[in-house]
């Protein structure tokens, strides 16, 4: 059985994910071999296959860990005891910050999602749909309450916001003029301005 931790105390799965993320970001998913991942992580192929059944599983987990974090945070914002406008703004800003904080993961995924097996692709689409539906429910709640305009369908509002987030990897730079929070605040404010009655 593969050891959970190596000599430096870092869990083997964490080392494998870190190595895979770095290599996929640098070279691309399809140009990175399993051998290169295990060498970069300092483990054997047996260790990789103990924790992940395939390179495909690594790709799935790279994105899955970000989506799980974002879903947990969205659920907390949506369930908070605050006006719907504040809850939506908090959620809209948070998804930007968490995407920027995990930009390699998100970029790798959007660039390489088509490499997932049909089963994993279907699973990810279902997980993303759950996130989008929870986010859309906040927009719809505000529209029903008259806080937000109903002129634009909630689905289109959500797609517009997430479309801008999916492109962060093409232009956002950590050494650029805006911090993650500043980008998040601008995009959240744009969303709320678009929804004003």
Secondary structure, DSSP 8 states (H G I E B T S, - for coil): ---SB-TTS-BHHHHHHHHHHHHHHHH-STT--HHHHHHHHT--HHHHHHH-SSHHHHHHHHHHHHHHHHHHHHHHHHHSSS-HHHHHHHHHHHHHHHHHHTHHHHHHHHHHGGGS-HHHHHHHHHHHHHHHHHHHHHHHHHHHTTSB--SS-HHHHHHHHHHHHHTHHHH--TTSSS-HHHHHHHHHHHHHHHHB-
